[in-house]
Amino acid sequence: MKEGLGFLKSYSFVIITGGSSGIGLQFVRRLKELKPELTVFNLSRSKPDDEWGGLEVMHRQTDLSSPAELDEALQWLHAKCAAAPEGKMLLINNSGFGSYGRLPCNSIERQLDMIEVNTAAPVNITSNLLPELKRRGGAIINVCSLAAFQPTPYMATYGATKAFMLNWTLALGQELKRDNVQVQALCPGPTESRFFKNAGFSSPPAKNFRATTAAQVVDASLYGLHKRRRVIIPGWKSRLVADLCVILPIELRATAAEFVLRKLRLETYLKHP
């Protein structure tokens, strides 16, 4: 994995959201493995249980669904950026969560928090840090989802936030192509993380469909950054689903997604009463 990633030598620090679990935690571990002297700033509600296994990470406890807390964290980040050594910066908008069920069975507050965390916070963070990114050069990785390619009944708000992130990321990439700032949309399918538990599943549904681990997702993302690719879909199964989604009419995508998501939930109930 280290071969071909010499481009990281020009980076001096990383800002990540949700770097305490799942894909975000793997990003931190992988980046510190590839360049141990890289400074990492993390915004998330908590630290991982093992405190990043002794890795040096500057953590700011932040609830991204709270605009007031995010504003305070942004002031903290501005100060850290100003004091950081010269070099490129990498921004990874990773935080996000979903929920399963028909509207409005989930609380309205949770749906609105989802919009704040999955879409409003990345837009706010990126907009605030963009002047520094343009000055230093660097890259933005926005963690989207395979769900971005079709409507997702029973996870309607989640899928819509990820569709927003995919389209916003691609548009931003076009705007920044002359500013020495790369932009990547990372669109993993089902991946080992806390996502399913947070979404309301007692255990990950349909284990046979899981195509990637968090480590594979991160490696695909960093290799894609090296190759300057704008959309990364880790795993051949996920890429096949995305290709089919592009071909099918959007109404048919919604119908197919409803069948699959309803079936996955039913399988979970049958196996874990």
C-alpha positions in Angstrom: 0.0 0.0 0.0 2.9 2.4 0.7 4.1 2.1 -2.9 2.7 5.0 -5.0 1.6 7.0 -2.0 4.7 9.3 -1.9 2.3 12.2 -2.5 1.6 12.2 1.2 5.1 13.6 1.8 3.8 17.0 0.8 1.0 17.0 3.4 1.5 18.4 6.9 -1.8 17.8 8.6 -5.2 16.1 8.3 -8.6 17.3 9.6 -11.2 14.5 10.0 -14.7 14.2 11.4 -15.7 11.0 13.1 -12.2 9.7 13.3 -13.0 7.6 16.4 -14.7 4.6 14.8 -15.3 2.7 11.6 -13.9 4.1 8.4 -12.8 7.3 10.1 -10.7 5.4 12.7 -9.2 3.4 9.9 -8.3 6.6 8.0 -6.4 7.9 11.1 -4.6 4.6 11.6 -3.6 4.2 7.9 -2.5 7.8 7.5 -0.3 7.7 10.6 1.1 4.4 9.4 2.0 5.9 6.1 3.4 9.1 7.6 3.8 9.0 11.4 4.7 12.7 11.7 1.4 13.7 10.1 -0.7 15.9 12.5 -4.3 14.7 12.8 -7.1 16.9 14.1 -10.3 15.0 14.9 -13.8 16.3 15.5 -16.2 13.7 17.0 -18.4 13.1 20.0 -15.9 10.7 21.7 -12.5 9.1 21.5 -12.1 5.4 20.6 -11.8 3.0 23.5 -8.1 2.4 22.9 -7.3 6.2 22.5 -6.1 5.5 19.0 -3.7 2.8 20.3 -1.1 5.4 21.4 -1.2 7.4 18.1 -0.9 11.1 18.6 -4.3 12.6 17.6 -5.5 16.1 18.6 -9.2 15.5 19.5 -12.0 18.1 19.9 -15.2 16.7 21.4 -17.9 18.0 19.1 -21.5 17.2 18.4 -21.8 18.0 14.7 -25.6 18.2 14.9 -25.2 21.3 17.1 -24.4 24.4 15.1 -23.1 26.2 18.2 -20.6 23.3 19.0 -19.5 23.2 15.4 -18.9 27.0 15.4 -16.6 26.6 18.4 -14.8 23.7 16.8 -14.2 25.7 13.7 -12.6 28.5 15.7 -10.4 25.9 17.2 -9.5 24.5 13.8 -8.7 28.0 12.4 -6.2 28.5 15.2 -4.6 25.0 14.6 -4.4 25.6 10.8 -2.7 29.0 11.4 -0.1 27.3 13.7 0.5 24.3 11.5 3.7 23.9 9.5 3.7 24.7 5.8 2.4 21.9 3.7 -0.8 20.6 2.1 -3.9 19.8 4.1 -6.3 16.9 3.8 -9.9 17.4 4.9 -11.9 14.2 5.4 -15.7 14.8 6.0 -16.5 11.3 7.3 -19.1 11.7 10.1 -22.6 10.5 9.3 -25.3 8.2 10.5 -28.6 6.7 9.3 -31.8 5.3 10.6 -34.2 2.6 9.5 -38.0 2.8 9.4 -41.0 4.5 7.8 -41.5 8.2 8.3 -42.5 9.4 10.8 -41.8 6.4 13.1 -38.3 7.7 13.8 -38.3 10.9 15.7 -38.3 14.1 13.6 -35.4 15.4 15.7 -33.3 12.4 14.6 -34.0 13.1 11.0 -33.1 16.7 11.3 -29.9 15.8 13.2 -29.1 13.5 10.4 -29.4 16.3 7.9 -27.1 18.5 10.1 -24.4 15.9 10.5 -24.5 14.3 7.0 -24.9 17.5 4.9 -24.9 20.8 6.7 -21.7 20.1 8.8 -19.6 19.1 5.8 -20.7 22.2 3.9 -20.0 24.4 6.9 -16.6 22.9 7.6 -15.5 22.9 4.0 -16.6 26.4 3.3 -14.8 27.7 6.4 -11.6 25.9 5.6 -11.6 26.4 1.8 -9.5 29.6 1.9 -6.7 27.7 3.8 -7.0 24.7 1.5 -6.6 26.9 -1.6 -3.6 28.7 0.0 -1.8 25.5 1.0 -3.2 23.1 -1.7 -4.4 19.7 -0.7 -7.5 17.5 -1.0 -11.0 17.0 0.3 -12.4 13.5 0.8 -16.2 13.4 1.3 -17.5 10.0 2.5 -20.7 9.5 0.6 -22.3 6.1 0.2 -23.5 3.6 -2.4 -26.9 4.8 -1.2 -26.3 8.0 -3.1 -27.1 6.3 -6.4 -30.8 5.6 -5.7 -33.7 6.5 -3.5 -33.6 4.4 -0.3 -37.1 3.6 1.1 -37.1 3.0 4.9 -33.8 5.0 5.0 -35.2 7.9 3.0 -33.5 10.8 4.7 -30.1 9.0 4.9 -30.1 8.2 1.2 -31.1 11.7 0.3 -28.3 13.2 2.3 -25.8 11.0 0.6 -27.2 11.8 -2.9 -26.7 15.5 -1.9 -23.1 14.8 -0.8 -22.3 13.0 -4.1 -23.6 15.7 -6.3 -22.2 18.5 -4.1 -18.8 16.8 -4.1 -18.7 16.4 -7.9 -19.8 20.0 -8.4 -17.2 21.3 -5.9 -14.5 19.3 -7.7 -15.3 21.1 -10.9 -15.1 24.5 -9.2 -11.7 23.7 -7.6 -10.0 21.9 -10.5 -7.8 25.0 -11.1 -7.1 25.7 -7.4 -4.7 22.9 -6.6 -7.3 21.2 -4.5 -8.5 17.6 -5.3 -12.0 16.6 -4.4 -13.1 12.9 -4.0 -16.4 11.3 -3.4 -15.9 8.0 -1.5 -19.0 5.8 -2.0 -18.6 2.6 0.0 -21.3 -0.1 0.1 -22.0 -2.0 3.4 -18.9 -1.8 5.5 -18.0 -3.0 9.0 -18.6 -0.1 11.3 -21.1 1.2 14.0 -23.4 2.3 11.2 -25.9 -0.6 11.4 -26.1 -0.4 15.1 -26.8 3.3 15.0 -29.4 2.8 12.3 -31.3 0.5 14.5 -30.1 -3.0 13.5 -29.2 -5.4 16.4 -26.6 -6.9 14.1 -25.4 -6.1 10.5 -28.0 -7.5 8.1 -27.3 -9.8 5.1 -23.7 -10.5 6.0 -23.2 -12.4 2.8 -23.6 -9.1 0.9 -20.7 -7.3 2.8 -18.0 -6.7 0.2 -15.5 -4.5 2.0 -13.8 -3.8 5.3 -13.0 -0.4 6.6 -9.4 -1.0 5.8 -10.2 -1.8 2.1 -12.4 1.3 1.9 -9.6 3.5 3.2 -6.9 1.9 1.0 -9.2 2.4 -2.1 -9.7 6.0 -1.2 -6.1 6.9 -0.7 -5.0 5.0 -3.9 -7.8 6.9 -5.7 -6.4 10.2 -4.3 -3.0 9.2 -5.6 -4.6 8.6 -9.1 -6.6 11.8 -8.9 -9.9 9.9 -9.2 -13.1 11.8 -8.2 -15.4 9.0 -7.4 -14.3 5.9 -5.6 -16.6 2.9 -5.1 -14.7 0.1 -3.2 -15.5 -3.5 -4.1 -16.7 -5.0 -7.4 -20.2 -5.8 -6.0 -20.7 -2.2 -5.1 -19.4 -1.0 -8.4 -21.9 -3.3 -10.2 -24.8 -2.0 -8.2 -23.8 1.6 -9.0 -23.5 0.8 -12.7 -27.0 -0.8 -12.7 -28.3 2.3 -10.9 -27.0 4.6 -13.6 -28.8 2.5 -16.3 -32.2 2.0 -14.6 -34.9 4.7 -14.5 -35.0 6.4 -11.1 -38.6 5.1 -10.4 -37.4 1.6 -10.9 -34.4 2.2 -8.7 -36.7 3.2 -5.9 -38.8 0.1 -6.4 -35.8 -2.2 -6.4 -34.3 -0.5 -3.3 -37.6 -0.8 -1.4 -37.7 -4.5 -2.1 -34.1 -5.1 -1.0 -34.2 -2.9 2.1 -37.5 -4.4 3.3 -36.1 -7.9 2.7 -32.9 -7.2 4.6 -34.8 -5.9 7.6 -37.1 -9.0 7.5 -34.0 -11.3 7.4 -32.6 -9.6 10.5 -35.9 -10.0 12.5 -36.1 -13.7 11.5 -32.6 -14.4 12.6 -32.5 -12.2 15.7 -36.0 -12.2 17.2 
